[in-house]
Every structure is written in C-alpha cells, then in structure tokens.
Amino acid sequence: MKYAFFPGCTMAYRLPFAEKSVRMIAPKFDIELVDLPFTCCPEPNAIRAMSDDTWITFAARNIALAEKEGLNILTACAGCHESLSLAKHELDASQEKKEMVNGILKNVDVEYKGTSSIIHVHQLLFDEVGIETLSTKVTRPIPIKVVTHSGCHLLRPERILHVDDAEVPVKLDLLCEALGMEPLDYMDKTMCCGAGVRKTNSVTSYAVLREKLTSMDMVEPQAIVVFCPTCFITFESGQRVVNRIFGTNFMFPVFYYTELLALAMGLPDTDLLLDEHRVKIDLPKTKEVQDKAKVDLGDSLASSP
Amino acid sequence: MLVKGRSQKRSDDMADDIQKSKLDALKKTARPCFQCGICTSSCPVFRVAPELNPRVSVDSIITKGEVPREGNEWLCAYCLMCDQRCPMGVSLAEILMEIKNISAREGKAPPDVIESAESLMADGCLSPISSRSDKKRTELGLPDLPKADPADVQKLFKATGAFEVLEINKAAQQEEAAE
C-alpha cells in the first residue's frame, strides 16, 4: 500500500526522530511512503483563527496534491489530521465552498476533487494492519506501565474523524498492550494537554498541563505514550516549565507510539531515537520471544474452531 | 486621525458587510443553545482560567446579538470537548473560532497568531526550519522534504484575504505601540 506521507511541520522539524520511527516501521507492514511538496496543514488554532478561507484553501491544496498522484494521505500529527479531515469534510459537503476554493486554487494549477481519503498512523495500525498482525511482529515486548494520550485532534470532532470513542478512547491502549505494556486508566484521559494556548497565554496553558499531569501521576505510570508530536513536546518539555511555575516534580519519559513499536519489533538503530529523548528511561530487558510468539500463534490457531 | 479617502471608505463598507454576514451566521449557529453549561464544565481552560466561559460567550450572541468583546475567545485551546458534549449539537469551539475570525478582522489578533501567519507566508510552514533541524534530519537519514513554491504560497495567502487581515493587525499593533 502506498500513501502520500504528511509528517507535518512540527514532526518534521522539531521531532524528526518520531518521523524516523514511522519511516522505520512502515516497510515492515508493506507501506510505501511518498513525499510531496505540502505546506503546513495549516495549523487550525492560529491560521484558521485568523482567516477561515486561508485555512481551508491551503488544506485543499495539500489534499489536491495527493489526489493528483492518486494517493490517499497518511498523517502522523493529530493537528494535521484534524485540520485536513475537517477541511475535506467541509469541502465535500458544500459545492459552493468547493467552487470558491477551486476558483483560488486555479491560480496555482491545482484542483480539489475530493478523491483522496485521509488516515492517521493510529488508524493505519489499528484499523488497517490490526492488533493481531501487529502482535506477530513483536519480538521484544516492553513490560512497562504507561498512560496514553491520543490527542484532542485525533478524537474530536468524533462525528467527522471516527478514530476512536472521544469520551472513552481505548484503541491506543490496546496498541500498547500488543507491545507488552500495561496501559493504566486515569481520570482526565480525554483532557487537552494545553498546547493550543501555549503561545497566546502560556501560564494558562501550563496550568492546563499541570492538571493533566497531576491526573496521570495519580496512577504512577512509567511513561506517557502519545500519537501527536505537539502533545509529545508539550508533555516532555512542558513538564519542566510546569515544575518551575508550580513547584511540582514531574519527570515523565514520553514516547510517540511508533518509536515503541520499532523497539518492540527489534528493529536496528532504535538507539538513534532514544538518544533524542530529554527524559531517559531504562527499558527493562526482555528475552527475544520470536520463537515463543510463533508457538503461541500456532496454539491459538489450533484451538480456534 | 487621518481623514479617510473615498476608496478607503468603500473598502471599510465592504469589510463591514463581511463582519455582518459572519455575525448573522453566528446567531443562527448559536440559536439552539439553551444555556445548560455542559460546555463550560467540560472546558479544560475554564478549569484553570474561568474568564474563558463558552456558555457566556454564546449567551451574548443569543440575547444581545453581539459578539463578546473581551477577547477571551483567544484563550480557547480548540480541544473540542464542548463540541463533543453539547446536547444541542452546537459547536461552541466553532463559534469561538468564528469570533476569533471577526476579532482578527478588527485587528485584535494576538501577536503569536500574527507570527504564525507570517511564517506560513514566508516558509509555507509554521515550525522554523533551521540549519540545526536540517542537520538533525540528515543525521537520522531522513529525506529532504520537497517544499511548496513560495510564489504559490504568496498567491494563496493574498487571494484568501490573509494578507489583508495581516495588514490590519500590523497597523493596529503599530497604533498601539505609538500610543
């Protein structure tokens, strides 16, 4: 399967090791990634707030580039995913809007048609690859306790995105379980990380993050697992700022999910990824279980009716 | 204050029309709200900064027919929790987004929003691309990402009205600095 890969500005230029992890695991699931001259998605909070028309036109151009190649888009950032999906939803629902946008896009020789779909790596792994196939690739399980945070813009608006239940998300937990981790439930699981107002009002933003981290801390996880580069940065770097402002003592290691997947699959060069983390963790060493996995699969197949 | 010429007057009228049509659309969207307040009780920002109160913002639109002027809409993190939970299907986050659009056209966008718009116009990208980030990509063996033609980015920026909004806000910033 081939996708137009949309890593997004934040992942590409601030969290390149997370992008690396997506590119490491993709070929193992027969996924080919194609790079196209995309612009920023654009980020909804700033650009869309300034001009709705600008936001939807830039998003339409990005989608149209993939359409031209006959490819569906694979996103890796929750913000990009939401922005592109919402723009597509609006354009497909309103002929008038589509004509307005295409009237502008004509100036850059692009036309939005509505033929490409948009999925996030989360959906690729859970819905397309599936937990069962994923589990067969795991050779080095990672036995740690984690809390997951899917990201607001992967979950909501649920009626348009359909990634997971927006009030009770479980899919990222199941994906973690498949790698041998123990996902813990916590009170404010669907709460925002606060990133959306970080630049406009930083103290408010870090107060939101403090609430979120406090809720996570109550269940004593060893790490936080996310599926959004912006949430990653908010948790990993933001916790230090929270500590400074509010006198707390948070020091959670944070992972983008596919980093852990690459580790659990025993892929080479995962040290490159871990070296980039600001809060390190000694992951418990587990024995290779490749042979056992094969036996287990055999057993479950044998016992199925 | 400068005396406005005829062409300036005409563009002001046009801008007023845009603002009025935006407000009319907002009133229609907000109408089903019966002020239950689940939006506010679900809002992570309200929890720490109660000056952002989505229910009250909508109340002003319904009862007074006015866009609230306090500027609190810029505190919305657009997490869409209010949108998810509204029993009447009113998207408070989308209403706040529209209010931000109206405010921005009045020159009231916060500096970081202006900055983001400027980097979109300059680089087609919001995160700064530096020699450091390029070096890191090379170290990790990541490909050079193809970039959009800057001329195309500029064209879209202008044709969608963003350039105009940017100018309005820059002028407002300068006026404020002068005072």
Interface residues (C-beta under 8 A of the other chain):
Chain A: P7 C9 T10 A12 Y13 R14 P16 F17 E19 K20 R23 D35 L36 P37 F38 T39 C40 P42 E43 P44 N45 A46 I47 R48 A49 M50 S51 D52 D53 T54 T57 F58 R61 I104 L105 N107 V108 C152 H153 L155 R156 P157 E158 A166 E167 T190 M191 C192 G194 A195 G196 V197 K199 T200 N201 T204 S205 A207 V208 R210 E211 K212 L272
Chain B: P44 V45 R47 V48 A49 W74 L75 C76 A77 Y78 C79 L80 M81 D83 Q84 S91 M97 E98 K100 N101 A104 A109 P110 D112 V113 I114 E115 S116 A117 L120 G124 C125 L126 S127 P128 I129 S130 S133 K136 R137 L140 G141 L142 P143 L145 P146 K147 A148 D149 D152 V153 K155 L156 F157 A159 T160 G161 A162 V165 L166
